Amino acid sequence: MIKKLKATNDFVVKFATINGSGSASANELFARAIMRMGVPVSPRNIFPSNIQGMPTWYEVRVSEAGYLGRRGGCDMMVALNPQTFDADVREVEAGGYLFYDSTRVIPVASLRDDINVIGIPLTQICNEAYTDARERQLFKNIIYVGALAALLELDHKEIEKLFSEQYRDKEKLLDSNVKALHMGRDYALAHLDCAGMGLKVRRANKVGDSIFIDGNQAAGLGCVYGGASVCAWYPITPSTSVVESFQKYCAKFRTDPDTGKRNYAIVQAEDELASIGMVIGASWNGARAFTATSGPGVSLMTEFLGLAYFAEIPVTLINVQRGGPSTGMPSRTQQSDLISCAYASNGDTKHVLLFPQDPKESFDFSAAALDLADRLQTPVFVMLDLDIGMNARMCAPFEWDDSKRMDRGKVMTCEELEAGKEFGRYLDVDGDGITYRTYPGTHPTKGAFFTRGTTKDHYARYSEEGPVYIDNMERLSRKFETAKELVPKPLERRASKPTKCGVIHFGSTSPSMNEALDALETQGMYVDALRVRAFPFHSSVVDFIEAHDHVFVVEQNRDAQLRTMLITECGLDSAQLTPVLHYDGTPITARFITNAIASRLALFNVSSLKKVAQ
């Protein structure tokens, strides 16, 4: 008798399909319906970079406890790709469930004797119901969603409501999708042991006012609210939808309803070099401008970024990181652009980086980046990654204070210039490293009209004198110190018991990290956590490290880039920080973090408090 995994509102379903088959839309529909039943979900689409034909996976984490990171493993595999069938079967937890298309006979050797097999003849059902090849493929996805709804006791009416929203005023499409849904559901109820299924969805009230959105959409909307009026970009996976979303929201919010005039400019440039050049030009002239790209694009932009840093021009850049180097893995996630962005360009440059953890912070930080760029007169990066950017997930609703106004920083007005106020474009009058600027044309004869990337004195006069150069470079260092108090500060999570063990993490590792910390505590291992939200690092980061004997740094890249920056910028001994690295291109899991930290604590001879008590 095969054991059956039993869980209610706490399991992982993974869909293995073929890219280009339209399955991702159906799988998201499945996830959204569970969320509509009041149960938190966290879906992730793991797809190839080609257009179609290659394997793709879609993972739905169901967690009434509210865990939104990847757990690791799967309790039910919907295996619909013959190419990956054997590997997909191996992923199922013992006692879990394999759901497959039984139209095709599966060799016994491909199955396991410790999992439960559920077969439904999807292809046969589709062939009998539809004659068009495309219809057969698309509706097969809806049919298996209907069958899963019956097996998991997912309320099919929630799915029908989603159909009615999606196909509003498209009665024919609505009816055909509802019909396909019921074909799958009716077959499962008539032929499968739905009552014996151990995984179930039950209505709960754990979603609250959460919204469901991906980070790229959130960032695009954040740029609208942050006051961006110019965007120049070149399409690159996985950042393209940032600008597409910005364009959509601008069309809605930045178009004069009476005249139809567009109060924004979006330019698709011929390449990344042109796009960043346009952004710098627009920013120099007083517009709020940004670009969105990924690692290869940043590589091409580095010379212009050096110009923006040295000429001190506000630039906002949203980097949706992917697997590298070079073309790397365009449709996989990593946190591997930290060093390339933090020190982009030749010479001594340092750029501000913001690390959002979810779509809510993607919205907040994108809007804030535009303010920071103006206040600091420097490039500011919003460091998303594919996991945050392209995967819709639950997050807190966005908030905005309608009384908030754009912070343009130190901008000298025509009246101040006319009154004789001293203006030196690179003259630090406040000691914070930030100088006054003017928009070109502010005054007919005074203020700044041109800029360039060569050395200069306080009054923007060309100079190659060593003391003048040093004075300017030291002022830029003071400005970077000022930035430490302006960027989002780290957030600390204290363990439930005093501990000398700590962990530092950032960005998209955070959901899995939160679950891992809970799991470690159940094992009697207590770890304080610090989520770094920006570079330059606030002084509290050093305080946290010094307060602990063992500090782990969890990140998704090979070379421990955050750890390297912490050691370099904070003057730390490398022995103080232990790297925990995950970089296969898939989002990090709670199980990976838990096992990595627990095993290293054992090497450090750190016993769990439970063992000590025994």
C-alpha positions, 0 to 999 in steps of 0.5 A: 500500500503506497503511503499518501501525502496528506495536507490541506492548504500546505503543498507544492504543485509543479507543472511540467509542460512544453514552452509555447503551449499556453500552459503558463496562463492556465497554471496562473489561473489555477494559482489565482483561484486558490488565492480567491479562496483566501489561501496564500499562493506563490507561483513561479514560472521556470521557462527556457529562453527560446520561443517554443518547444523546450521544457518549461515548469510552473511551480505553485506553492500553496501555504496557508501559513503565508510562506511565499518563497520556494520550499523545495521539492513537489507534492504533486507533479503534473507531468505533461512533457514526455521529454522530461518525464523521468526527471519530473517523476524523480522530483515528487516527494515520497507519498506524493502524486503524479498526474499525467496524460494516460492517452500514451502508455507510460513504461513501468520503468518510468514510474516509482513504487512510492508515489501515487499515479493519477492518469487522465486521457487528456489528449484523447478527450481533446481529440474527441472534442476539438478538430483544430490543432491549436484549440486541442492544445490550448483547451487541454490546459484548461481541461487539466485545470478542471481535473485538478479542481475536482481532485483538490476540491478547488471551487470551480466557480472561482475559476469561472469568475476569473474567466468572466473577468478575463473574457468580459464582452467575449461571450464565445471565449468565455463559454468555450473555456467554461466548457473545457473546465467542466470537461476536465472536472466532470471526467475526474469526478466520474473516473478518479478517486477524488475523495482519496486525494490527500492534498486539499484546498479549503477556504481560509481567510489568510489573504487579507487585502494582499494584491497579486502582481509581478515586480516589473509591473510594480516598478513601471507603476512606481516610475509613474508615481515617482514622476518619470516622464522620459524612458529610453530603453532597448528590449532585453529579457527579463526587463522588457515588461518594466517599460511595457508596464510604464507605457500602459500606465502612462497611457492611463495616467499621463494622457490629457483626457481632453486633448489626448496629448501625451505628457511623457516620452518613451523611446525604444533606442537602437541599443543600450548605449543609445538608451542610457545616453538619451536618459542622461541627456533628458536628465541633464535637461531637467526631466525625470528619466530612467531606463530598464535593462539586464546585466548585458545591457549594464555592461554596454552602459558602463562608459555612459554611467561613468559620465553620469557619475562624474558629471553628476547627472541624475539617472535611474536604472532598473536592472532585472538581473538574470543568469550570466555572464555574457548571454548566460541564462536569459530566462533564469534568475540570479543576483549576479550584477552587484559588483558590475553595477556598484562599480560600473565604469572605469576609475573610482566610481561607486553607485547607489543600489537598492534591493527590493524584496517583492513587488511592493518594494519594487514599486516603492524603491522605483519611485524612491530611486527617482528622488534619490537620483535627483537629491544625490545627482548620481546614477541609482540602480533598482536591483530586481531579478527575474524571480521578482520581476516576472513572477506574479506574487502576493504582496501588501497593497501599494500606498501613496501619499497624494500630498507627496511632491518630487524631491528635486534636491539642490536646484538653484532658481533663476531668482537666486541667480539673479539675486547674486547667490554664488553658484559653483556647479561643483562647489560643496557649500553644505559639507555633504558632498552634494552641490547645487545645480541648475537646469539648462536655460534657467537664467540667460547668462548664469548657471550651467549650460554644458557638462562633460566627463573631464576633471574640473574645479568647483566652477566647472572649469577644466583642470588637470591639477592634482589637488583640484582632482583630489578635492573633487574625488573626495567630495564625491566620497563625502556624497556617497557617505551622505547617501548612507542616511538617505537610502532604505536602511537594513531591517533586522529580525531577531531570533526568539532566543539570544544567539551569536549566529547571524545571517545577512540576505537581500532581495529575492532571497527574503521569502525563502529566508523567512521560512528557513529561519522558522525551520531552523528554530524548530530544530533548536538553531537560533539565528538573527537576520539582517536584510540589507536593502541598499548600497552604500551599507548603513553603519548598522550592518557593521554593528550586526556583524560585530555582534555575532560570532558567526555570520552567513551571507546568503546570495544567488551568485557564484562569487559571493558578490555581496560578501565581497562588497561587505568585506571591501566597504566595511573593512572586515576580515573575510573569516567573519562572513561565511558564504551560502551560495545558490546559483543554478538559475532557479529561485533559492529554496527554504530547504536549501538555506536551512540545510546549508546553515544547519550543516555549517553550524554543525561544522562550527560546533554550534549545538542546537539548544534542544540538544543541549537541553536534553 
